[in-house]
Amino acid sequence: MSNLQDFAKTIVHYSCSVKAGEKVYILAEGLEAKPLVIELIQEVYKCGAYPFFELIDTDIQKVFLQSCHAEQMESFGNYSLEKVKNMQVLIVISALDNPYKYSDVPLEQMTQYNKNFMHKCFFGYVVTKTKWISVKYPTNAMAQLFGKSKEEFEDFYYSVCNLDYAKMSEPMDQLVDLFMKTDRVRIVAKDTDLSFSIKGINAQKSDGKNGLPDGEVFTAPVKYSANGYITFNCPVYFRGTLFEQIRLELKDGKIVKASANETEKLNAIFGLDDGASYLGEFAMSVNNRITKPMKDILFDEKIGGAIHLAVGNSYITTDNGNHSIIHMDIVQMHAKEYGGGEIYFDDVLVRKDGQFVLDPLKVLNAIF
């Protein structure tokens, strides 16, 4: 059986638990995803379920976005929402042929699209009303970002997407429990000393049900609790721009100073609405098959031993009261080769240089 077939089986049976009679919407952005769409449709039929699909040409979508306006996007959002309301399962696939594809789409147009599609349909409905998952397809562009041939990258890609997530899931419960018992979190690393509270905020594990690859436990900082500064050592693409060496200073939860290689663009994003300058997520990742960044956030936020913060919207399941049209994940790697780092929960050292030091959590240092 091929890696692609295994991947489709993992998505349909483990991640989405597709049942007979369910309607499954497969939404693929990028024509390179066609082989996966075919495998998914075949696998959904085997379950006795009903597949529906949409394969988006990103060249056409770019033209669609470049001149869109608020009234049109509101109608588009309503149209998209009605489609997903008829589905029990949503599988979203990203297969961009160029990570800079939408870099010259004006921020206002991208904002309207995200407000009316991502927030109205995805966060507003899909997350709570359907079984859903978001995945990437291994494109030539991703292989180039990773610095490997397409064949080498595919071997890596499927090794981290087809691992035994059920085996990883059980020990993650120990980390969820620790999150739920903790008040103060402190992150110490190079040019980083940031503290915040997570008291009273729900914590959740990501164990392959809503994304592949996966492997993190996440919550959200209490909205006005973050104080200090943090420098992120992992690059991130966001809205078509590659940001590197992002440094944030926070006071009473709010970003009061931000810098990066693209400081002006970064601050424009953080100024989009009131919630765009507060934190919406804190997560610790545990997928130790991923060891270095590939400039793709779905992978990079799962790097073993890393943490990430999201600026902007909090998830409904870990709501801290901060809401925004953006959710920008930014990663800090703590392995020794990236400078190390320490995580404290209520003044107790939990992880050092990417390795858990508490006995109940040491199992999460393994490669599953």
Long-range contacts (C-beta under 8 A, 24 or more apart in sequence): 3-154, 3-158, 3-162, 4-35, 4-36, 4-39, 4-158, 5-39, 6-158, 6-162, 7-36, 7-39, 7-158, 7-161, 7-162, 7-212, 8-36, 8-39, 8-40, 8-42, 8-43, 9-43, 10-161, 10-162, 10-165, 10-208, 10-212, 11-40, 11-43, 11-91, 11-133, 11-135, 11-212, 12-40, 12-43, 12-44, 12-47, 13-43, 13-47, 14-165, 14-166, 14-208, 14-209, 15-133, 15-208, 15-209, 15-210, 15-212, 16-89, 16-91, 16-131, 16-132, 16-133, 17-131, 18-43, 18-44, 18-47, 18-49, 18-89, 18-131, 19-47, 19-48, 19-49, 20-47, 20-48, 20-49, 21-48, 21-49, 21-50, 22-47, 22-49, 22-50, 22-88, 22-89, 23-49, 23-50, 23-52, 23-86, 23-87, 23-88, 23-89, 24-49, 24-50, 24-51, 24-52, 24-87, 24-88, 24-89, 24-90, 24-91, 25-52, 25-53, 25-54, 25-83, 25-84, 25-87, 25-89, 25-90, 25-91, 26-51, 26-52, 26-53, 26-54, 26-91, 26-93, 27-53, 27-54, 27-56, 27-90, 27-91, 27-92, 27-93, 28-53, 28-54, 28-55, 28-56, 28-92, 28-93, 28-95, 28-137, 29-56, 29-58, 29-61, 29-92, 29-93, 29-94, 29-95, 29-96, 30-56, 30-58, 30-93, 30-94, 30-95, 30-96, 30-97, 30-137, 30-139, 31-55, 31-57, 31-58, 31-95, 31-97, 32-95, 32-97, 32-137, 32-139, 32-140, 33-93, 33-94, 33-95, 33-137, 36-93, 36-95, 36-137, 37-93, 40-91, 49-89, 52-87, 58-96, 58-97, 58-101, 62-101, 62-102, 62-105, 65-102, 65-105, 65-109, 65-110, 65-113, 66-104, 66-105, 66-106, 66-109, 67-109, 68-109, 68-112, 68-113, 69-109, 69-112, 70-112, 73-112, 73-113, 73-115, 73-116, 73-117, 74-116, 76-113, 76-116, 76-117, 77-115, 77-116, 77-117, 77-120, 77-121, 78-120, 80-116, 80-117, 80-120, 80-121, 81-120, 81-121, 81-124, 81-125, 84-121, 84-125, 84-126, 84-130, 85-125, 85-129, 87-130, 88-130, 88-131, 89-130, 89-131, 89-132, 90-126, 90-130, 90-131, 90-132, 90-133, 91-132, 91-133, 91-135, 92-132, 92-133, 92-134, 92-135, 93-134, 93-135, 93-136, 93-137, 94-134, 94-135, 94-136, 94-137, 94-298, 95-136, 95-137, 95-139, 96-139, 96-141, 97-139, 97-140, 97-141, 98-141, 99-141, 99-145, 99-237, 99-242, 99-295, 99-296, 100-240, 100-242, 101-240, 102-239, 102-240, 103-240, 103-241, 104-240, 105-240, 107-239, 107-268, 107-269, 107-272, 110-239, 110-240, 111-272, 111-325, 114-325, 114-326, 115-325, 119-313, 119-325, 123-313, 123-315, 123-316, 127-315, 127-316, 127-317, 128-316, 132-210, 133-209, 133-210, 133-211, 133-212, 134-210, 134-211, 134-298, 135-161, 135-211, 135-212, 135-298, 136-296, 136-298, 136-299, 142-294, 142-296, 145-294, 145-295, 145-296, 146-294, 159-289, 160-213, 160-287, 160-289, 160-290, 160-299, 160-302, 161-212, 161-213, 163-213, 163-287, 163-289, 163-368, 164-368, 165-207, 165-208, 165-214, 165-215, 165-368, 166-207, 166-208, 167-368, 168-207, 168-208, 168-215, 168-286, 168-287, 168-368, 169-205, 169-207, 169-208, 171-361, 171-363, 171-364, 172-205, 172-207, 172-215, 172-217, 172-286, 172-364, 173-205, 174-360, 174-361, 174-363, 174-364, 175-205, 175-217, 175-284, 175-286, 175-361, 175-364, 176-203, 176-204, 176-205, 176-217, 178-345, 178-350, 178-358, 178-361, 179-203, 179-217, 179-219, 182-345, 182-346, 183-346, 184-344, 184-345, 184-346, 184-347, 185-221, 185-282, 185-343, 185-344, 185-345, 186-343, 186-344, 186-347, 187-230, 187-307, 187-332, 187-341, 187-342, 187-343, 188-341, 188-342, 188-343, 188-344, 189-230, 189-231, 189-332, 189-334, 189-339, 189-340, 189-341, 189-342, 190-231, 190-233, 190-339, 190-340, 190-341, 191-229, 191-230, 191-231, 191-247, 192-228, 192-229, 192-230, 192-231, 192-332, 192-341, 193-228, 193-229, 193-230, 194-226, 194-227, 194-228, 194-229, 194-230, 194-250, 195-226, 195-227, 195-228, 196-221, 196-222, 196-225, 196-226, 196-227, 196-253, 196-279, 196-282, 197-221, 197-222, 197-225, 198-222, 198-282, 201-318, 201-319, 201-320, 202-317, 202-318, 202-319, 203-318, 204-315, 204-317, 204-318, 211-298, 213-287, 213-289, 213-290, 213-298, 213-299, 213-302, 214-287, 214-302, 215-285, 215-286, 215-287, 215-290, 215-302, 215-304, 216-283, 216-284, 216-285, 216-286, 216-287, 216-301, 216-302, 216-308, 217-283, 217-284, 217-286, 218-281, 218-282, 218-283, 218-284, 218-315, 218-318, 219-281, 219-282, 219-283, 219-318, 220-279, 220-280, 220-281, 220-282, 220-314, 220-315, 220-318, 220-319, 220-320, 220-322, 221-253, 221-279, 221-282, 221-309, 221-320, 222-253, 222-320, 223-253, 223-278, 223-279, 223-320, 223-321, 223-322, 224-252, 224-253, 224-254, 225-252, 225-253, 226-250, 226-252, 226-253, 226-279, 227-251, 227-252, 230-309, 230-332, 231-332, 232-330, 232-331, 232-332, 233-332, 233-333, 233-338, 233-339, 234-293, 234-300, 234-303, 234-306, 234-330, 234-331, 234-332, 234-333, 235-293, 235-295, 236-295, 236-297, 236-300, 236-328, 236-329, 236-330, 236-331, 237-295, 237-296, 237-297, 238-269, 238-297, 238-328, 239-269, 241-265, 242-295, 243-330, 246-330, 248-311, 250-279, 253-278, 253-279, 254-278, 255-311, 269-326, 269-328, 270-311, 272-324, 272-325, 272-326, 273-324, 273-325, 273-326, 274-324, 275-312, 275-313, 275-322, 275-323, 275-324, 276-311, 276-312, 276-324, 276-325, 276-326, 277-311, 278-311, 278-312, 278-322, 278-324, 279-309, 279-310, 279-311, 279-320, 279-322, 280-310, 280-311, 280-312, 280-313, 280-314, 280-315, 280-320, 280-322, 280-324, 280-327, 281-308, 281-309, 281-310, 281-314, 281-315, 281-318, 281-327, 281-329, 282-307, 282-308, 282-309, 282-310, 283-307, 283-308, 283-309, 283-310, 284-343, 284-351, 286-364, 288-365, 288-366, 288-367, 288-368, 289-367, 289-368, 291-335, 293-331, 293-333, 297-329, 297-331, 300-331, 301-329, 301-331, 303-331, 303-333, 304-335, 304-354, 305-333, 305-334, 305-335, 305-351, 305-353, 305-354, 305-355, 306-331, 306-332, 306-333, 306-334, 306-335, 306-354, 307-331, 307-332, 307-334, 307-341, 307-343, 308-332
